[in-house]
Each structure stands twice: as structure tokens, then as C-alpha cells.
Amino acid sequence: MEKSRPYVILSAAISIDGKIATRLGDSKLSSKKDKIRIHKLRSKVDAILVGKNTVQRDDPLLTVRYVKGKNPIRIILDSRGTINVDSKILQTSNKIPTIIAVSKKISKSNLKKLKKFPVEIIMTGENSVNIKSLMNHLSKRKIKNILVEGGGTVNWQFIHNNLFDEILIAISPFIIGGTNAITFVQGKGFDKIKKSPRLRLNTIKKLENYLILHYTKV
């Protein structure tokens, strides 16, 4: 683990063909038992991070509900500050610590909108949030570990910048198909296999009809 950043766990439920959501944004891939597993994990980390697309699509709370435990700090990557004022994230920000990471491209009106809520705003990056810089900011705030439940674009940013330590994948018994469905990792992608991070498969766990794969970076 690098001293300049928190320990990062990438987590996702995927279909057998590697999708995390349909072309219409349906991402209900987890079973009740898998949700319990995820919420146990949430209760053990300092923060949970997602991108603005996940907030727009799912309107999540990002809290611990299926088990007892503390709620992690919520971190939203939202370069232009377009998060909906009626979103559950903003509407509950007075109860749960929330960080909105924005870039310098955010409009004055959107910045003013965010400042009406009790959220911490971290501005980093010119056109989009600079992930490396953000991780440094979070490390200084004593955030030691982060669970990334982001969409494919956010996952790519962490993988491409080599800013992760573990990957937890729940393979669900569904097949989605389609070229417009959202995959676990979107973005430009690597052009050669050798550029991929080297991963070690630590455990395989069967959970009803699901397989939970736990990888760590070599």
C-alpha cells in the first residue's frame, strides 16, 4: 500500500458475461445474502466511493442496512457538480458524512447549490476529478480504506491509475448481453494484455447461486 493514498477495494456484482447493468441501467444483480455480505464489508471501511452516474441511475443511500455497523463516509465523484438536489445522498447529508469531489470545471451555480448542503467539497483536477490527488487528500483526512462501488468508468480510473489493492467480484447467475450494457470496467481499456495489473486469486466462495471471487494485486 502506498503511503500517499488509502487502501482501495473494488467491489461489484456482475453477470456471467461481465456486465454490471443493462443498457437501461438495471443493476439489480445481488441476492439478499449477497447484499448482507456487501453491507458487512461497508461497515468495516472508512469510506465508500461511487461516481455520479451510479447516483443518477440508482439513487443509492450507500449506508449499512442489512447488518449492524457504522455508516462509512460517502464520497461521490462529480466533476461538474450535477448531482440532483433531491438525491438520497444530498437529502441525508445532514446525518451521514458526505464528500463531493468536483473539478475546476464546476459552474458557479452548481458549486453554490452544493454549498447549501452540509457536505465537504474537495476540488481537484482541471476538467475532471484527479483521482490521484483526491486519494492524497483523503489520506490526509485519515481515511485509511475505501470501498469503491463505482460504475465501469470509475473502476477504469482506479485500475488504469493503479490505485487499487483488492477486487471483490460476485458473479451472479444472470446473462445480460448487448453492446450497450455497462461492463465492470469501461473506459479506453488496455491495448495489450501485459499492461493489465497482475492479480492473485485468493479465495473462491460459493454463495447460493453466486460465486464470490477475491483478488489481490501482486
C-alpha positions, 0 to 999 in steps of 0.5 A: 500500500502506498503511503500517499493514498488509502487502501482501495477495494473494488467491489461489484456484482456482475453477470456471467458475461461481465456486465454490471447493468443493462443498457437501461441501467438495471443493476439489480444483480445481488441476492439478499445474502449477497447484499448482507455480505456487501453491507458487512464489508461497508461497515468495516471501511472508512469510506465508500466511493461511487461516481455520479452516474451510479447516483443518477441511475440508482439513487443509492443511500450507500449506508449499512442496512442489512447488518449492524455497523457504522455508516462509512463516509460517502464520497461521490465523484462529480466533476461538474457538480450535477448531482440532483438536489433531491438525491438520497445522498444530498437529502441525508447529508445532514446525518451521514458524512458526505464528500463531493469531489468536483473539478475546476470545471464546476459552474458557479451555480452548481458549486453554490447549490452544493454549498447549501448542503452540509457536505465537504467539497474537495476540488481537484483536477482541471476538467475532471476529478484527479483521482490521484490527488483526491486519494492524497487528500483523503489520506490526509483526512485519515481515511485509511480504506475505501470501498469503491462501488463505482460504475465501469468508468470509475473502476477504469480510473482506479485500475488504469491509475493503479490505485487499487489493492483488492477486487471483490467480484460476485458473479451472479447467475444472470446473462445480460448481453448487448453492446450497450450494457455497462461492463465492470470496467469501461473506459479506453481499456488496455491495448495489450494484455501485459499492461493489465495489473497482475492479480492473485486469486485468493479465495473462491466462495460459493454463495447460493447461486453466486460465486464470490471471487477475491483478488489481490494485486501482486 
